[in-house]
Amino acid sequence: MDLQKVLNEAIKYYDFTVVCGTRGEKEQNEAVKNGYSQVSWPNGKHNKFPSLAVDIAPYPIDWEGENRFCILAGVMKTVAQQLGIEVRWGGDWKHFKDSPHWELVSK
């Protein structure tokens, strides 16, 4: 529910859409096959219920608009910090940049 708290507050400041939350086995295997994830079922944070990860995109969606993902990241990080909830952004990853991805750190 902590991730939902962050999302519910962040949407007040920047418009975005949830692209993916919980993934079942089939969806996770497809995500790995298509290069959207590097973590196999059932080890991903998307594979928990409630989900410990979410993929979001600035609305309207423009997958080439990396600057908008960065603005959204600033909002998400600020809101999470204000709420005392530790999150990790896939856009900060060095080995596998995943700008839509957000996950809880402590879970």
C-alpha positions as CSV (number, residue, x, y, z in Angstrom):
1,M,0.0,0.0,0.0
2,D,3.0,2.3,0.4
3,L,3.5,2.5,-3.3
4,Q,-0.1,3.4,-3.8
5,K,0.3,6.2,-1.3
6,V,3.2,7.7,-3.3
7,L,1.3,7.3,-6.6
8,N,-1.9,8.9,-5.2
9,E,0.0,11.9,-4.0
10,A,2.2,12.3,-7.0
11,I,-0.7,12.4,-9.4
12,K,-1.8,15.6,-7.8
13,Y,1.3,17.3,-9.2
14,Y,2.1,15.6,-12.5
15,D,-0.2,13.6,-14.8
16,F,0.8,10.0,-15.5
17,T,-0.8,6.7,-16.2
18,V,-0.1,3.3,-14.7
19,V,1.1,0.9,-17.4
20,C,1.7,-2.2,-15.3
21,G,1.3,-3.3,-11.7
22,T,1.1,-6.9,-10.7
23,R,2.3,-9.4,-13.4
24,G,1.3,-13.0,-13.5
25,E,3.7,-15.7,-14.7
26,K,2.8,-15.4,-18.4
27,E,3.1,-11.6,-18.3
28,Q,6.4,-11.7,-16.5
29,N,7.9,-14.3,-18.9
30,E,6.8,-12.2,-21.8
31,A,8.4,-9.1,-20.2
32,V,11.7,-11.0,-19.9
33,K,11.5,-12.4,-23.4
34,N,10.7,-8.9,-24.9
35,G,13.6,-7.2,-22.9
36,Y,11.3,-5.2,-20.6
37,S,12.6,-7.1,-17.5
38,Q,15.6,-9.0,-16.5
39,V,14.0,-10.9,-13.5
40,S,12.3,-14.2,-14.1
41,W,9.0,-15.3,-12.5
42,P,8.3,-15.4,-9.5
43,N,11.3,-13.3,-8.4
44,G,10.2,-9.8,-9.7
45,K,8.7,-7.2,-7.5
46,H,5.9,-7.0,-10.1
47,N,5.1,-10.7,-9.2
48,K,3.9,-10.0,-5.6
49,F,0.4,-9.2,-4.5
50,P,-0.1,-6.4,-3.8
51,S,2.6,-5.4,-6.3
52,L,5.9,-4.0,-4.9
53,A,6.6,-2.4,-8.3
54,V,4.7,-0.4,-10.9
55,D,5.5,0.9,-14.4
56,I,4.1,4.4,-15.0
57,A,4.4,6.9,-17.8
58,P,3.8,10.6,-18.1
59,Y,0.4,11.3,-19.8
60,P,-0.1,11.5,-22.7
61,I,2.4,8.7,-23.3
62,D,5.4,9.5,-25.4
63,W,8.0,6.8,-25.0
64,E,10.7,9.0,-26.6
65,G,10.0,11.9,-24.1
66,E,12.8,11.0,-21.6
67,N,12.8,14.5,-20.2
68,R,9.1,14.0,-19.1
69,F,10.1,10.7,-17.3
70,C,12.8,12.7,-15.5
71,I,10.3,15.4,-14.4
72,L,8.0,12.7,-13.2
73,A,10.9,11.0,-11.4
74,G,11.6,14.3,-9.5
75,V,7.9,14.5,-8.4
76,M,7.9,10.8,-7.3
77,K,11.1,11.1,-5.4
78,T,10.0,14.3,-3.6
79,V,6.6,12.8,-2.7
80,A,8.1,9.5,-1.5
81,Q,10.6,11.4,0.7
82,Q,7.9,13.6,2.2
83,L,5.9,10.5,3.0
84,G,9.0,8.7,4.4
85,I,8.6,5.9,1.9
86,E,11.8,4.6,0.2
87,V,11.4,4.0,-3.5
88,R,13.8,3.1,-6.3
89,W,13.5,4.4,-9.9
90,G,14.6,2.2,-12.8
91,G,15.8,5.3,-14.7
92,D,18.7,5.5,-12.2
93,W,19.9,2.1,-13.0
94,K,23.2,1.9,-14.8
95,H,23.0,-1.7,-16.2
96,F,19.3,-1.7,-17.3
97,K,17.7,1.7,-17.7
98,D,13.9,1.3,-17.1
99,S,12.4,4.8,-16.9
100,P,8.8,3.6,-16.3
101,H,9.7,1.4,-13.4
102,W,9.3,2.2,-9.7
103,E,9.7,-0.2,-6.8
104,L,9.6,-0.2,-3.0
105,V,13.1,-0.5,-1.6
106,S,12.3,-2.0,1.9
107,K,10.1,-4.8,0.7
